[in-house]
Amino acid sequence: MNKILNNNIINSDHIGILTGFACGLHCIMTPLLFIYQVELINLNKEEIFSWQSLNYLFILISFLAIYRSAQNSSKSIIKILMFISWIFLCLILLNEQFEVFQIKEFYTYLAISLMSGLHFYNLKYCRCDDPDCCVQQEK
C-alpha cells in the first residue's frame, strides 16, 4: 500500500477528497436511512448495522489522508488548516454522538467541505513528492 501511495498511483489528497465526498453523502443519507432502519426493525424485529459507526471510519481515513498529505505539502498553512478542519469535524461528530450541544448540520458540511477543499488545493498547488521540494518552497 505504501508503494502505491509513494508512486502517486493513488495519493493521499485523492483519498482525502473521496473520503470527504463519501462522508458528505453519508451525512445526507443518514436521515433517510434512519427512517428505513426503523421500518426494517418493525418488520423483522432484528438489529440493523449502526449507520452512525461509519463516522469513526471516516474520521480514521481522513486523519490518515491528512497526515500523509501534510508530509507532502509545501505550505505550512495548508498543513495547519487541514488538521484544524479535522479536529473541527471530530468535535462535531463526537458532540453528535453524545449530544452535548445542539449544533446545526451546516457545520458538519462546512468541516467536510473545508477538508476536501484543502486536499484539492494541496493537490493542485502545494503537493511535492521530492523531500527537497518542501524545503525550497518554504524559504
C-alpha positions, 0 to 999 in steps of 0.5 A: 500500500505504501508503494502505491501511495509513494508512486502517486498511483493513488495519493493521499489528497485523492483519498482525502477528497473521496473520503470527504465526498463519501462522508458528505453523502453519508451525512445526507443519507443518514436521515433517510436511512434512519427512517428505513432502519426503523421500518426494517426493525418493525418488520423483522424485529432484528438489529440493523448495522449502526449507520452512525459507526461509519463516522469513526471510519471516516474520521480514521481515513481522513486523519490518515489522508491528512497526515500523509498529505501534510508530509507532502505539502509545501505550505505550512498553512495548508498543513495547519488548516487541514488538521484544524478542519479535522479536529473541527469535524471530530468535535462535531461528530463526537458532540453528535454522538453524545449530544452535548450541544445542539449544533446545526448540520451546516457545520458538519458540511462546512468541516467536510467541505473545508477538508476536501477543499484543502486536499484539492488545493494541496493537490493542485498547488502545494503537493511535492513528492521530492523531500527537497521540494518542501524545503525550497518552497518554504524559504 
